[in-house]
Amino acid sequence: MALETAVIQNTLADQFGAKVSNFQQIHDILTFEVNTDDIKEVMGFLRDDKTMRFNFLTDLCGMHFPDAVPERQFGMVYHMHNWMDNVRIRIKCFMDGEKPEIDSVTGLFLSANWQERETYDFFGIIFKGHPQLKRILNMDEMVSFPMRKEFPLEDGGRTDKDDRFFGRTTDNC
């Protein structure tokens, strides 16, 4: 018998109460929020529980919402997979824009190591307890985090491109 969404939601609500919230079904994936301070505890339960068995961390990534309220300006999304029942879930956590920090889950999933480093490298989110949190793709000398939405998408000073080739002109050539 496959693991049902209602079972996952009820088990998490019974086990963690207000630490988990905002359950919704989005494109056949149960999505919910976890308090930032509780992410390791919830993910550890999802991995180790005999019914849940979410033994694979598929992905994790950062998000930046500069126009949101300060305590929700940064976020993390975790995708976990239960191979036995072929069920996937999505977990979201939100963080303060002034100090985006969350516990590292490398102790639960070794695959999180490089994914957390990449998220730090591009968003500046600090993973507390990470074994080697340093840049992985950008230069070590960089002081900015390029995936934050505080940076313009294009360099307005570029002179080496012609907007006509990109369909960004209003004149009828």
N, C-alpha and C positions, 0 to 999 in steps of 0.2 A: 504494500500500500504506500503510495507516494505521500510525502510530507505536504500537508495542506497549509495554505497561507494563514488560515484562522488558528491553526495549532501553533504556528510560529509566533503570531501576534499574542495570543493568550498566554503562551509560556513565558515570553519576554515580559509582558505586563505583570504576570504573577511574580516572576523572579525579581524584577527591577523596579516596578512601580513607576514613579515619576521620572526616573532616569532615562526612560525611553518614551518617545511621544511621536505624534504626527504620523501615524501609520497611514499609508496610501498605496494603492496598487497602480503602478505606472508601467505601461507596456509589459504586463505579465511579470513584473518584478516587484516584490514587496519592498517598499521604501519606508524608512523611518529615521527619526533623529535620536541621537544619543548625546547626553551631556558630555562635554569635552573631557571632564575629569574622570569619566566612567568608561571611556572607550576600550581600554585594555580589559577591564573586568567583563564587559558585555561580549567583546570578541572572543575572549578566552572561554566564556560559557558556550557561545555558539559553536566553537571548535570542539570542545571537550564533552558536551552533553551527548548522551547516547541516542537521543531522539533527533537533536538538531544536526549534528555531524557536518557543520560547514567547515570542512578541513582544508579548503583552498582559498587563499586570498588572490583573486583574479587581478585586481587593480586597485590602486589608490591614486588620488589626484587632488590638487588644490583648486580653490576657487577664490575669486576676488570680487567683492561687491562694494565698490567705494561709496555708493550712494545709500547704502543700507544704514540702519542704526549702528552705532559704533561697536556694540557687542556681537554683531553678526556680519562684519565686513569681510571676514575671511572664513573659508569653510574647507572641510575635507570630505571627500566621498570615498567610501570603501565598498568594493564589490566582493562578495564572498559566494562560494559555490559549494553545494553539497553534491558530490559526485554520485553517491549511492542512490539518491532520489532525483537527481538532476534538477535541483532547485537553486535558484540564485536570489540573493538579496542585495539591497543597496542601503548603506548606512551613511547618514550625513551628520557632521558635527560643525558647529559654528564657533568662531573665535573673535576676540576683541581686535579691532583694527590697530590699536596702539602696540599691542604685544601679542602677536599670533603665535601661540604655543599649544602643543598637544603632546601627549605621551607617545613615544615610539612603540610600534608593535613588532619590532624586529625580534623581540623575545618570544613572540607567538608564531611569527612567520618570517623565516629568513629571507624570503623573497621581497619583503618590505624594505630591505636595506637600500638598494639602489633607487627604488621608487620614492622613498622618503628623501633621499639625497637630491633627486631630480626636482621634487616639489620644493625643497628648501632652495635649491639653485635658482628656480624660476619665480617663486612666490615669496620667499623669505620666511616661510613658516618654520618655526623651531620645533624639532622633535626631541623632547626631553628624554634622555637616556639612550639616545642613538649612539652606537659604538664609534662612528667616524663621520659626523655630520660636517661635510665640507662640499664645496662645489664639485660637480661631476661632469658638466658639459661646458659651462662658461669659464672664462679665465678667473683664476683666483683673485686677481686684482680688482675685479668688478665690485662696485659698492652698491649697485642697484639690482633690482630683480625684474627682469624684462617681461614677465607675464602679468605683472600688476597693471591694472587699467589706468594708472596715473601717467602712463607714457603714451605719446601719440603713435598711431599705427604707421605713419610714414614720416620720413624726414622732410620737412617743408623746404629745406635748403638745397635739396638735390637738384642739380642742373643736368644730369646725365640721362634723363628720361623724358619722353614726350608723351603727355597724357592722351594724345590722339590715338596712340597705339593700344591704350587700355580702355577705350570707350568712355573716357571721362572728359569729353569736350561738348560744348553746346552749339558750336558753330557747324554749319552744314557744309562740309568739305566736298 
